[in-house]
């Protein structure tokens, strides 16, 4: 069979080893093959499966064991787990940067890596292969008689004007648990004080807190939520039920996350890992020369100020123990009212 799925939802991987929580797992190819590349990733299987299948079309002898975990658990898998992975993929750029900064990533130079712009790689260890904007996902049914917000200030206004309509029906990340949610929150707060005003409004409306974008979008589609804040636009845009909601890229500023890939120093197959990384980076450029690193959701005529989150040591500031404790305390005061 071309692939075998092993569903391991919220299961502990390996009783004898140091455990970490995973969300899903899939094995593409023969699980008994000696040529196995083990990947831990925060990207859903459906999101990354086309890349894996394309790689295996060219390398059918390589079996790919793909484990899905939260961005925080991806970091734990590399820094504190007994499990060995050959590649780590994450939406949390800050956590990936910390892994590299802590000496837990291998350096890799190649023609594919060399073609990346300077802002898309760090110290030849962390490589970006997508740019993905944070969006507000809004229920079309709920907003039939309301003005669709175009920025954070307008979102605040519509929420304040109709509190009964939105009580218990707004959602965002639980930044205490989600690495990506924490990254988006800290970067939003760094750019504008509007973030804190919006967070207080969400808190006053008894906001529901989520681990991940997919769950927030599901909640909007089901009618549980009217508004989901800081959802990955790429996850929303690729859904078959996208007619149920509108994706808003805020015109005051739109945060852009770089999804990154690295090779852990503990990799048992760095040869396969380097080959796969180069394949992913080469695939970041379409045949017509247009890079996937461009953001198709944000066309030039969209009135949006793009805030691309920059890779580098500055991302480590909010990972400092005292800085993080202070930020989370302020966030809890705003959202848990």
PyMOL commands that set and color helices and strands:
alter all, ss='L'
color gray80, all
select helices_A, chain A and resi 45-58+71-79+93-101+111-114+118-120+152-161+163-166+179-191+194-204+213-222+233-237+242-244+270-282+313-319+321-335
alter helices_A, ss='H'
color red, helices_A
select strands_A, chain A and resi 4-6+11-12+21-22+24-28+36-41+63-68+87-90+121-122+126-139+170-173+208-210+227-232+245-248+254-262+306-308
alter strands_A, ss='S'
color yellow, strands_A
deselect
rebuild
show_as cartoon
